[in-house]
């Protein structure tokens, strides 16, 4: 009589079967081989657990079978040399010389519609002594519990440069969260003018709500976070990495750069459900706490301000007017 254990083991192995099939389905093999390989792996896995006489034999055979998609997955290498979408084709970089930082290829697309735009880039030099603020953007596209996060660095409360951590997409490629688990996208840091990366989400994409918060802290902390971002940007310029929808996404990577803010934070479920990251930051005193959180969140919506400012050269100042915790007066001493 067959041991029942192999079939019971299949229940516990199902997540690995699903992962192996999906990784093969999203592999770079030419069509129709991804579909064939995914179906074949699933069928072979099922056969092992149904036909093996003992759970040990089933486990050994499945481990050997699972090594095929695993090794194939690990052998895939990221690249900076692909046919990229035009807005993601040029990578940013930074030159750091003492207190002066020159950021190359700051993106400033001129949008006519979400997918109709002219790409522009410029270089700009910033004085680290003038770094006076960090602002947090949360962009909710309707899910609520999962949002896109961005940071913006302010210099003398006049000049702002935003950094959005994203999946780098090729021509004709859309974004899929499921694909994002299987090495379908490289990781990229979009360093942009706020008239680009913010206005795209408030003025041109439909159904997205953008929240803007001032992060509390001192200039030394701001400098540490900013330079950490720039080091990662330069590293990606020379050595590409994979984007991962869970492990290396807009929030998990942002958290790594802002680890000075998390030194006293134990595990919190809102680190994964990033739609509640503002609530967590409020509780930790990282955001302005002069208002109840519900009121702060409501008053931090910037869509109407962004639509009114549109292409105004003072877009960054206009969207911050009247927001809680925003001090828009230039400091008298930046040294």
Phi and psi in degrees as a GROMACS rama.xvg file:
@    title "Ramachandran Plot"
@    xaxis  label "Phi"
@    yaxis  label "Psi"
@TYPE xy
-69.028  139.963  UNK-2
-67.578  139.145  UNK-3
-77.5214  -16.4657  UNK-4
-58.77  -40.1165  UNK-5
-56.3442  -40.7417  UNK-6
-69.0382  -39.0187  UNK-7
-63.5038  -39.3524  UNK-8
-61.4935  -32.0782  UNK-9
-58.6812  -36.5839  UNK-10
-59.6659  -41.9282  UNK-11
-76.0884  -23.7214  UNK-12
-87.3168  -9.22772  UNK-13
-54.5251  -41.9198  UNK-14
-59.2381  -37.3716  UNK-15
-70.7172  -36.1676  UNK-16
-63.6338  -44.7878  UNK-17
-63.1761  -43.9527  UNK-18
-63.9057  -45.5714  UNK-19
-61.5295  -42.8577  UNK-20
-64.8562  -44.0581  UNK-21
-66.1417  -39.7284  UNK-22
-64.3933  -35.3637  UNK-23
-73.0211  -37.8616  UNK-24
-63.3705  -35.815  UNK-25
-97.9124  17.9247  UNK-26
-76.0001  162.211  UNK-27
-80.2831  14.6991  UNK-28
-63.5912  147.733  UNK-29
-70.1857  146.818  UNK-30
-61.3647  144.612  UNK-31
-96.3335  16.6181  UNK-32
-62.84  -34.3002  UNK-33
-57.983  -43.0842  UNK-34
-66.8753  -42.8095  UNK-35
-62.8615  -45.4069  UNK-36
-65.2435  -41.8476  UNK-37
-64.167  -45.1497  UNK-38
-66.5433  -40.6392  UNK-39
-64.0097  -40.4121  UNK-40
-64.1794  -43.9831  UNK-41
-63.731  -43.4201  UNK-42
-66.8648  -41.0875  UNK-43
-65.8652  -37.8336  UNK-44
-62.9148  -45.9579  UNK-45
-61.7332  -42.073  UNK-46
-61.8192  -40.145  UNK-47
-59.2179  -48.2118  UNK-48
-76.1719  -21.279  UNK-49
-85.5916  -31.8546  UNK-50
-101.678  -23.5065  UNK-51
-66.3176  143.505  UNK-52
-83.4626  -25.4476  UNK-53
-131.373  156.704  UNK-54
-67.725  -31.1517  UNK-55
-64.7731  -44.1008  UNK-56
-64.6014  -40.5189  UNK-57
-62.4649  -42.1131  UNK-58
-65.2171  -41.4168  UNK-59
-65.5177  -46.2249  UNK-60
-64.4038  -40.9343  UNK-61
-68.2229  -37.6908  UNK-62
-60.0729  -41.2659  UNK-63
-64.761  -41.51  UNK-64
-67.2977  -41.8968  UNK-65
-66.131  -24.8749  UNK-66
-63.8875  -23.5368  UNK-67
-65.283  -58.4802  UNK-68
-66.2977  -31.4326  UNK-69
-64.8845  -48.9593  UNK-70
-64.3038  -40.9855  UNK-71
-62.2182  -39.3539  UNK-72
-64.8153  -45.7838  UNK-73
-70.1  -25.9299  UNK-74
-77.936  -14.6767  UNK-75
-69.218  133.385  UNK-76
-115.142  136.822  UNK-77
-70.6871  160.213  UNK-78
-146.566  148.52  UNK-79
-96.745  0.222411  UNK-80
-111.509  80.7465  UNK-81
-138.646  173.543  UNK-82
-86.5981  88.9041  UNK-83
-81.8784  156.98  UNK-84
-60.2919  144.022  UNK-85
-58.7849  -31.9173  UNK-86
-76.7199  -10.2549  UNK-87
-119.416  8.73287  UNK-88
-75.5828  -33.589  UNK-89
-102.234  120.234  UNK-90
-83.3323  141.569  UNK-91
-78.6021  163.847  UNK-92
-155.345  170.666  UNK-93
-139.597  142.861  UNK-94
-111.197  121.229  UNK-95
-111.173  119.404  UNK-96
-131.544  93.8518  UNK-97
65.3612  -123.44  UNK-98
-90.1006  0.586637  UNK-99
-103.521  132.592  UNK-100
-126.564  123.795  UNK-101
-107.252  119.551  UNK-102
-97.845  125.894  UNK-103
-98.5779  142.281  UNK-104
66.2169  47.38  UNK-105
-71.27  123.887  UNK-106
-83.1295  139.389  UNK-107
-146.976  75.726  UNK-108
-69.0194  143.211  UNK-109
-97.0745  105.248  UNK-110
-90.3071  137.373  UNK-111
-108.713  -28.8409  UNK-112
-157.919  174.146  UNK-113
-55.2878  -41.1616  UNK-114
-108.881  9.58113  UNK-115
-121.246  104.281  UNK-116
-154.066  159.81  UNK-117
-112.093  127.786  UNK-118
-86.1759  129.522  UNK-119
-129.354  150.128  UNK-120
-136.244  155.337  UNK-121
-148.34  160.849  UNK-122
-103.707  148.417  UNK-123
-151.13  142.163  UNK-124
-102.845  133.088  UNK-125
-120.282  146.579  UNK-126
-95.707  119.02  UNK-127
-61.3285  -25.3363  UNK-128
-69.3768  -17.9019  UNK-129
-96.141  3.84789  UNK-130
-74.2455  108.596  UNK-131
-115.369  -8.46882  UNK-132
-159.224  156.079  UNK-133
-128.03  131.003  UNK-134
-117.978  143.729  UNK-135
-107.35  127.511  UNK-136
-104.04  133.327  UNK-137
-118.193  124.246  UNK-138
-116.562  111.572  UNK-139
-97.2741  119.697  UNK-140
-99.8517  16.4843  UNK-141
122.769  -15.9924  UNK-142
-81.6957  -28.7694  UNK-143
81.8267  -58.6917  UNK-144
-81.0072  -17.0055  UNK-145
-127.076  124.906  UNK-146
-135.355  173.438  UNK-147
-98.7572  136.045  UNK-148
-115.636  145.957  UNK-149
-144.312  154.791  UNK-150
-115.654  148.041  UNK-151
-129.531  133.914  UNK-152
-105.665  127.133  UNK-153
-107.322  137.946  UNK-154
-116.974  115.08  UNK-155
54.539  26.5196  UNK-156
55.5643  28.4104  UNK-157
-126.514  -48.4416  UNK-158
-105.855  136.127  UNK-159
-130.853  139.956  UNK-160
-128.734  125.764  UNK-161
-100.855  147.454  UNK-162
-128.136  121.627  UNK-163
-118.481  120.539  UNK-164
-88.6483  121.375  UNK-165
-140.95  171.741  UNK-166
-83.9964  130.192  UNK-167
-86.2736  116.11  UNK-168
-103.333  145.486  UNK-169
-86.0386  169.038  UNK-170
-55.1183  130.91  UNK-171
76.6567  4.24621  UNK-172
-99.1986  130.405  UNK-173
-98.5313  171.97  UNK-174
-95.5519  135.243  UNK-175
-134.309  126.509  UNK-176
-59.6857  -41.3625  UNK-177
-62.6716  -45.2526  UNK-178
-61.5071  -28.6409  UNK-179
-66.6321  -11.8055  UNK-180
-86.6282  -9.35312  UNK-181
-127.09  42.7878  UNK-182
53.4797  46.8672  UNK-183
-96.0316  -17.239  UNK-184
-133.59  145.702  UNK-185
-83.8536  158.941  UNK-186
-84.7963  138.972  UNK-187
-141.815  151.132  UNK-188
-108.596  112.783  UNK-189
-86.5954  110.859  UNK-190
-97.6885  117.696  UNK-191
-143.132  156.468  UNK-192
-65.7105  142.08  UNK-193
-64.5861  -24.5429  UNK-194
-65.7793  -15.4627  UNK-195
-94.9014  -72.816  UNK-196
-71.1941  -26.2366  UNK-197
-87.086  -49.2721  UNK-198
-62.1548  -31.1738  UNK-199
-56.2596  -41.6398  UNK-200
-84.5198  -27.3963  UNK-201
-93.8149  -32.3353  UNK-202
-107.188  -21.1991  UNK-203
-120.563  -36.9089  UNK-204
-79.522  143.348  UNK-205
-92.6923  139.773  UNK-206
78.3376  16.2411  UNK-207
-107.655  134.879  UNK-208
-114.946  124.88  UNK-209
-106.825  131.081  UNK-210
-112.797  139.422  UNK-211
-127.189  124.793  UNK-212
-126.905  142.567  UNK-213
-86.143  126.643  UNK-214
-87.7839  134.047  UNK-215
-81.049  146.149  UNK-216
159.958  -179.94  UNK-217
-110.641  170.537  UNK-218
-63.2229  -33.7026  UNK-219
-65.7372  -38.2538  UNK-220
-68.0578  -43.3663  UNK-221
-59.6797  -42.5073  UNK-222
-62.8921  -43.9217  UNK-223
-59.6624  -44.8276  UNK-224
-67.0064  -45.1336  UNK-225
-61.3853  -46.4546  UNK-226
-66.697  -32.604  UNK-227
-64.8197  -40.8387  UNK-228
-59.2803  -47.3252  UNK-229
-64.5122  -36.6212  UNK-230
-63.4349  -41.1819  UNK-231
-66.4766  -38.1908  UNK-232
-62.4667  -44.8433  UNK-233
-66.4871  -36.2165  UNK-234
-65.0929  -43.0217  UNK-235
-66.8546  -30.3385  UNK-236
-61.9101  -34.702  UNK-237
-98.2619  -28.9974  UNK-238
-138.807  102.358  UNK-239
-65.747  156.115  UNK-240
-135.251  160.132  UNK-241
-81.172  142.331  UNK-242
-81.888  142.481  UNK-243
-135.392  130.069  UNK-244
-62.2571  -19.7559  UNK-245
-108.549  -45.7502  UNK-246
-93.8299  -34.5974  UNK-247
-130.417  74.3282  UNK-248
-120.044  -171.695  UNK-249
-59.9491  -31.3964  UNK-250
-96.2574  -40.9622  UNK-251
-64.104  -38.6154  UNK-252
-73.1699  -40.4067  UNK-253
-57.1273  -42.2975  UNK-254
-60.7532  -37.3652  UNK-255
-62.0024  -40.3182  UNK-256
-72.6864  -28.6688  UNK-257
-101.427  26.5826  UNK-258
-57.4624  -26.2946  UNK-259
-57.1526  -28.771  UNK-260
-78.9764  -15.9098  UNK-261
-107.509  7.58022  UNK-262
-60.1851  -32.1573  UNK-263
-106.759  15.0674  UNK-264
-102.17  118.418  UNK-265
-77.6336  -178.93  UNK-266
-58.242  137.044  UNK-267
-141.48  130.211  UNK-268
-59.6924  -22.0551  UNK-269
-74.2038  -8.27534  UNK-270
-69.2495  -24.5212  UNK-271
-95.5552  -46.1993  UNK-272
-84.5462  77.8121  UNK-273
-69.6884  -7.18697  UNK-274
-64.8954  -16.0979  UNK-275
-107.541  14.152  UNK-276
-63.6312  -33.6782  UNK-277
-67.243  -38.0754  UNK-278
-63.5212  -43.1314  UNK-279
-63.2664  -44.9817  UNK-280
-62.9857  -36.6161  UNK-281
-62.9658  -45.6099  UNK-282
-63.6803  -30.7318  UNK-283
-86.1797  -0.859765  UNK-284
80.0795  14.5389  UNK-285
-81.1431  -21.8683  UNK-286
-108.874  170.75  UNK-287
-62.1394  128.929  UNK-288
-114.709  18.215  UNK-289
-75.2666  -14.3717  UNK-290
-119.658  155.615  UNK-291
-58.7181  148.038  UNK-292
-58.0434  -42.6843  UNK-293
-58.6647  -39.6843  UNK-294
-71.1425  -40.8253  UNK-295
-57.8316  -46.3616  UNK-296
-62.7581  -44.1298  UNK-297
-64.8574  -39.6137  UNK-298
-78.3222  -9.37114  UNK-299
-92.4525  0.605555  UNK-300
-70.8  128.138  UNK-301
-112.657  1.89719  UNK-302
-54.2792  -49.4548  UNK-303
-61.257  -40.4825  UNK-304
-64.6619  -41.0543  UNK-305
-66.9422  -39.774  UNK-306
-67.2131  -35.5885  UNK-307
-70.9873  -38.1466  UNK-308
-75.1305  -40.0515  UNK-309
44.0084  -112.556  UNK-310
-92.4769  13.6496  UNK-311
-57.4796  130.793  UNK-312
-56.3571  -25.8643  UNK-313
-96.3291  32.3647  UNK-314
-50.8634  -46.7975  UNK-315
-63.002  -38.3981  UNK-316
-73.1724  -38.2454  UNK-317
-64.2169  -39.3681  UNK-318
-74.1434  -15.5792  UNK-319
-95.2644  -12.5684  UNK-320
-59.8084  125.009  UNK-321
81.4655  -0.242486  UNK-322
-75.9636  142.66  UNK-323
-59.7764  137.175  UNK-324
79.234  1.36944  UNK-325
-91.0557  120.658  UNK-326
-105.624  103.756  UNK-327
-94.8299  3.60008  UNK-328
-82.2863  131.62  UNK-329
-59.2245  137.378  UNK-330
-65.8661  150.203  UNK-331
-77.9174  -22.0548  UNK-332
-140.596  118.227  UNK-333
-104.294  5.48053  UNK-334
